Amino acid sequence: MWVVAGELDGYDGAAIRDFGHLRWKIENNAFGELTQHWHLTHVAHHKPVAVLALLWIKIIAFTLFHAFAICHGRLFRLGKVTLLELRKRIYRSLLCGWPIRCFSG
């Protein structure tokens, strides 16, 4: 049973159910990954403007990384690495100073 607000007269029950399931997928995947692996809940500053700015920086970085990895990440597209492993490889290469081959040219 779904409870919805607004005018949905143009949609049948199956479409509304599918919309709800897509919303769950976003919550489970994106928000779960942001809080678990991108430290979204960690507050580095306590001023409201700084908190909001850092939140937007993390969300934009998350979105750009995923878009770039999906479009240019050959290892990811072939199923050889997960996005989490790819992110860890890039982070390690930045710390160690040696480049790694994660993306196809």
Rosetta constraint file for C-alpha pairs under 8 A:
AtomPair CA 2 CA 17 HARMONIC 7.32 0.50
AtomPair CA 11 CA 15 HARMONIC 6.07 0.50
AtomPair CA 11 CA 16 HARMONIC 6.69 0.50
AtomPair CA 12 CA 16 HARMONIC 6.56 0.50
AtomPair CA 13 CA 17 HARMONIC 6.17 0.50
AtomPair CA 14 CA 18 HARMONIC 6.14 0.50
AtomPair CA 15 CA 19 HARMONIC 6.19 0.50
AtomPair CA 16 CA 20 HARMONIC 6.31 0.50
AtomPair CA 17 CA 21 HARMONIC 6.29 0.50
AtomPair CA 18 CA 22 HARMONIC 6.15 0.50
AtomPair CA 19 CA 23 HARMONIC 6.27 0.50
AtomPair CA 20 CA 24 HARMONIC 6.33 0.50
AtomPair CA 21 CA 25 HARMONIC 6.23 0.50
AtomPair CA 22 CA 26 HARMONIC 6.38 0.50
AtomPair CA 23 CA 27 HARMONIC 6.29 0.50
AtomPair CA 24 CA 28 HARMONIC 5.96 0.50
AtomPair CA 25 CA 29 HARMONIC 5.85 0.50
AtomPair CA 25 CA 30 HARMONIC 7.88 0.50
AtomPair CA 26 CA 30 HARMONIC 5.33 0.50
AtomPair CA 26 CA 31 HARMONIC 6.91 0.50
AtomPair CA 27 CA 31 HARMONIC 5.13 0.50
AtomPair CA 27 CA 32 HARMONIC 6.71 0.50
AtomPair CA 28 CA 32 HARMONIC 5.35 0.50
AtomPair CA 29 CA 33 HARMONIC 5.93 0.50
AtomPair CA 30 CA 34 HARMONIC 6.07 0.50
AtomPair CA 31 CA 35 HARMONIC 6.14 0.50
AtomPair CA 32 CA 36 HARMONIC 5.99 0.50
AtomPair CA 33 CA 37 HARMONIC 5.45 0.50
AtomPair CA 33 CA 38 HARMONIC 6.78 0.50
AtomPair CA 34 CA 38 HARMONIC 4.73 0.50
AtomPair CA 34 CA 39 HARMONIC 6.43 0.50
AtomPair CA 34 CA 40 HARMONIC 5.52 0.50
AtomPair CA 34 CA 59 HARMONIC 7.94 0.50
AtomPair CA 34 CA 62 HARMONIC 7.66 0.50
AtomPair CA 35 CA 39 HARMONIC 5.21 0.50
AtomPair CA 35 CA 40 HARMONIC 4.67 0.50
AtomPair CA 35 CA 41 HARMONIC 5.88 0.50
AtomPair CA 36 CA 40 HARMONIC 7.63 0.50
AtomPair CA 37 CA 84 HARMONIC 7.94 0.50
AtomPair CA 38 CA 58 HARMONIC 7.34 0.50
AtomPair CA 38 CA 62 HARMONIC 7.88 0.50
AtomPair CA 40 CA 55 HARMONIC 7.01 0.50
AtomPair CA 40 CA 58 HARMONIC 7.20 0.50
AtomPair CA 43 CA 51 HARMONIC 6.68 0.50
AtomPair CA 44 CA 51 HARMONIC 7.48 0.50
AtomPair CA 45 CA 50 HARMONIC 6.16 0.50
AtomPair CA 45 CA 51 HARMONIC 6.03 0.50
AtomPair CA 46 CA 50 HARMONIC 7.12 0.50
AtomPair CA 46 CA 51 HARMONIC 6.50 0.50
AtomPair CA 47 CA 51 HARMONIC 6.22 0.50
AtomPair CA 48 CA 52 HARMONIC 6.17 0.50
AtomPair CA 49 CA 53 HARMONIC 6.09 0.50
AtomPair CA 50 CA 54 HARMONIC 6.10 0.50
AtomPair CA 51 CA 55 HARMONIC 6.10 0.50
AtomPair CA 52 CA 56 HARMONIC 6.27 0.50
AtomPair CA 53 CA 57 HARMONIC 6.21 0.50
AtomPair CA 54 CA 58 HARMONIC 6.19 0.50
AtomPair CA 55 CA 59 HARMONIC 6.26 0.50
AtomPair CA 56 CA 60 HARMONIC 5.98 0.50
AtomPair CA 57 CA 61 HARMONIC 6.01 0.50
AtomPair CA 58 CA 62 HARMONIC 6.01 0.50
AtomPair CA 59 CA 63 HARMONIC 6.14 0.50
AtomPair CA 60 CA 64 HARMONIC 6.05 0.50
AtomPair CA 61 CA 65 HARMONIC 5.94 0.50
AtomPair CA 62 CA 66 HARMONIC 6.21 0.50
AtomPair CA 63 CA 67 HARMONIC 6.11 0.50
AtomPair CA 64 CA 68 HARMONIC 5.98 0.50
AtomPair CA 65 CA 69 HARMONIC 5.96 0.50
AtomPair CA 66 CA 70 HARMONIC 6.00 0.50
AtomPair CA 66 CA 83 HARMONIC 7.60 0.50
AtomPair CA 67 CA 71 HARMONIC 6.10 0.50
AtomPair CA 68 CA 72 HARMONIC 5.66 0.50
AtomPair CA 68 CA 73 HARMONIC 7.06 0.50
AtomPair CA 69 CA 73 HARMONIC 4.44 0.50
AtomPair CA 69 CA 76 HARMONIC 7.02 0.50
AtomPair CA 69 CA 83 HARMONIC 7.52 0.50
AtomPair CA 69 CA 103 HARMONIC 7.66 0.50
AtomPair CA 70 CA 76 HARMONIC 7.07 0.50
AtomPair CA 70 CA 77 HARMONIC 6.74 0.50
AtomPair CA 72 CA 103 HARMONIC 5.87 0.50
AtomPair CA 72 CA 104 HARMONIC 6.27 0.50
AtomPair CA 72 CA 105 HARMONIC 7.89 0.50
AtomPair CA 73 CA 77 HARMONIC 6.16 0.50
AtomPair CA 73 CA 102 HARMONIC 6.57 0.50
AtomPair CA 73 CA 103 HARMONIC 4.61 0.50
AtomPair CA 73 CA 104 HARMONIC 6.33 0.50
AtomPair CA 74 CA 78 HARMONIC 6.06 0.50
AtomPair CA 74 CA 102 HARMONIC 7.47 0.50
AtomPair CA 74 CA 103 HARMONIC 5.74 0.50
AtomPair CA 74 CA 104 HARMONIC 5.63 0.50
AtomPair CA 75 CA 79 HARMONIC 6.27 0.50
AtomPair CA 75 CA 80 HARMONIC 5.22 0.50
AtomPair CA 75 CA 81 HARMONIC 5.89 0.50
AtomPair CA 75 CA 102 HARMONIC 6.65 0.50
AtomPair CA 75 CA 103 HARMONIC 7.02 0.50
AtomPair CA 76 CA 80 HARMONIC 5.88 0.50
AtomPair CA 76 CA 81 HARMONIC 5.18 0.50
AtomPair CA 76 CA 82 HARMONIC 6.06 0.50
AtomPair CA 76 CA 83 HARMONIC 6.85 0.50
AtomPair CA 76 CA 86 HARMONIC 7.73 0.50
AtomPair CA 81 CA 85 HARMONIC 6.00 0.50
AtomPair CA 81 CA 86 HARMONIC 6.38 0.50
AtomPair CA 82 CA 86 HARMONIC 6.17 0.50
AtomPair CA 83 CA 87 HARMONIC 6.05 0.50
AtomPair CA 84 CA 88 HARMONIC 6.25 0.50
AtomPair CA 85 CA 89 HARMONIC 6.15 0.50
AtomPair CA 86 CA 90 HARMONIC 6.28 0.50
AtomPair CA 86 CA 102 HARMONIC 7.12 0.50
AtomPair CA 87 CA 91 HARMONIC 6.18 0.50
AtomPair CA 88 CA 92 HARMONIC 6.07 0.50
AtomPair CA 89 CA 93 HARMONIC 6.15 0.50
AtomPair CA 89 CA 100 HARMONIC 7.56 0.50
AtomPair CA 89 CA 102 HARMONIC 7.92 0.50
AtomPair CA 90 CA 94 HARMONIC 6.30 0.50
AtomPair CA 90 CA 100 HARMONIC 7.35 0.50
AtomPair CA 90 CA 102 HARMONIC 7.80 0.50
AtomPair CA 91 CA 95 HARMONIC 6.35 0.50
AtomPair CA 92 CA 96 HARMONIC 6.03 0.50
AtomPair CA 93 CA 97 HARMONIC 5.70 0.50
AtomPair CA 93 CA 98 HARMONIC 5.46 0.50
AtomPair CA 93 CA 99 HARMONIC 5.57 0.50
AtomPair CA 93 CA 100 HARMONIC 6.25 0.50
AtomPair CA 94 CA 98 HARMONIC 7.16 0.50
AtomPair CA 94 CA 99 HARMONIC 7.54 0.50
